[in-house]
């Protein structure tokens, strides 16, 4: 999927951080996972996630890009939550936060009410429902933002991703211009507002993820 283009700008600030998208799950008896919108300071965690992938997994995600620059990682972590949204899944091991998945979309520039999406999961956490959870949350957020469909390109040899697409109801077809790419797309369901009670339960999570000097007053 296309990444945000770097542009000269004042120091980045978060406006209207979508805390309503924060969610938590528990795997087994001890492992707690948190899904939340990405933050600018996540660039180093994203870098660790990418560098920990096998060359084949990196090729599947970036279609050939084997190493990401610091500038590219900053672009991935600094999104506007409107035309771009990225959700990450994190867990804490021995007191250290680790980022284990990333799901994101970029809204099309042609006004077609669609967005291009991509998903990336630490290979040690695959086949545990993490990708399905992250993608489902991304779909809900896109629907609530008024988007009507998500689409993306999957390498033809990326069997796990194609399997995920099938399980999540995506239509797949050969890409008309790239023979080694499969086009996946899905129409989104009508948006369902987040219940007020749920927003209240999640509100306490926000301060631990955000530094005050990066948040502008609403």
N, C-alpha and C positions, 0 to 999 in steps of 0.2 A: 504494500500500500504506500502511497506517497507520504513522505514525512513533512512536518511543518518546515517552512523555509525560514532560515535565519535572517533577521532584519535588524539594522541598527535601531535601538530603542532604549528608553530610560530603563533603570533597574526594574527587573520583573517583579510584579506584585500579583498576589492572588485576589481575584474579585469573585465574591459569591462562591466560595468553595462548596461543592455539592455534597455536604455531609450526609444528606438523606440516602446517598448511595452506599454508605458504609454498611457492611454486613459481617457476620462472624459465623464460623462453623467449627465443629470439633470432630477430629478424626481419631477414633479409638478413645482411650481414656485420658490421654495426656496431651495430644497434639491439638493446639488451637490455631486456627487460620483466620486471618482478617482480610477482607476484600474492601478496598477503598480507592478513591480517585488518586491518581499519582500526584506527587508534590515535587517542586523544583529540586529539593535536596535528595531526591531518589536517584539522581543521575549515577552516583557511584554504585548503588544497589542494582540498577539496571545493567551497568557495566559488568558487575560480577555475575549476573544472570547470563548475559550474552557470552562472556568469556568461559563460563562453565559448560556451555553447550558443545556437543561434538561438532566437527566440521559439517557433517551431513545435516544436523539439526539447524545450524546457522544458515546453511544454504536453503533449507526448506523455508525458513522464516524470511530471510532477506534476499532470496533468489540470487545468491552469488556473493553478497557482501560478507567477507570473513572477519573483518575487524572494524569496529566503530570508533570514530574519533571522539575526543572529549566534546567537541562542538555538536556532533550528532547526538550524543547522549543527552546533552543539555536540551536539544530540540525535542527529544523524546519525553523528557521530564517536565518541560515548561509548555503546558497546553492551556488553551483559553476556556476549556469546559463548555464551549458553545459550538464552534465549527470543528473542534477537535476534542475528543474525550479519551482518556486512558484510565483503565482500572487495573490495579495491581493486587496480587494476593501475596501476603507476607506471613511469616511465622517467626517465632523467637526460639532460638536454640542456644542454650547456655548463656542466656542473657543478651544475645546478639540478634538483631532483626535480620532476616533473610528474605529476599524477594524471590518467589518461586513461580510466578506467572504474571503475564501482561496481556491484556486484551484492549484493543483500541479501535477507534474509527476516525476517519476524516471526511467531513461532509463534502459532497461534490460541488464544484464551482459552477455547474451549469443550472443550478436551481431545480434539479430533478427530484428533490425530496428523498435522496438516497445518500449513502455513505459507503466508503470502502473500509473494510475491517481487516484486522490481523490478530492472531493469537499466538502466544509463545509461552511454553511451560518447561520448567526445569525437568530434564529427562528422568531424574530420580523421583519426580512427583507425578509422572504420567500414569495413566490407567487407574487413577484414584478419584476421578470425578472433578478434579480441579478445573480442567479446561471447559467442561460442560457448565460448571457453576459460573465461571468468569464470562463465558460467551452468553449465557442466559441473562446475566446481569447487564451485560453490554446491550443486548437486544432490548431489554426493558427500558434502559436509560435512553436509547435511541428513539424508541416509541414515544416515551414521555417528552422527548425533545421535538416531536412532530415529524420524525423521519418515517418513511413508509417502507424502506427496504434497505438491506445490507447486502453488499456483494464484495467478492474478493477473488484473487487468483491463487490457486493451489498447484504446486508442482505435481505433475502426473504421478511421480514416484513417491509422493508423500502419503503413504497408505494410512497412517494414524489420523491425519487431518481429514482425509477424504471420508474415513469412517465416522469421525466426529460430525462432519457435515451431514452425512446420511442420518445419523441419530438425531440431529437437531432440526431436521426438516428442510435442509437446503436443497435446492435444485442444482444439479451439476451438469455441465456440458463442455465439450472441447472449446478452448479459446479460439476464436476465429483467426487470430493473427499470430498466436504463439503455440506451436504444436506440442510443446512440453508442459503446457499450463492448462489446468482445468478451471473453468469459471464457475464459481459457486455463488448463489444468491438466494435470498429468502425475503418474502414479504413479511412485514411486521404486524403483530396484532395491535388492536387499538390500545392506547395508553390507559394504564390504571394508576390513579394517584396513590402515593404512599400514605397509608393511614397515619393520622396524627399521633396515635399512641406509639407506633413504631418509630416515628421521627423522634419522639421524646426519649425512647429507650436508647437511641443511638447518639443523641446529642452529646453525652458525656465523653464519647470517644474522641471528639474533635481536638481538644487542646493537646493531647499527647502526640498528635501527628503534625501539628502546625506551630511554627515559631511566630511570635507576635509581629516581628519586624517584617514578615512576609505577607501579612494580611492587612488589607486596607479596610477601613471602617465602611460599613454599608451605608 
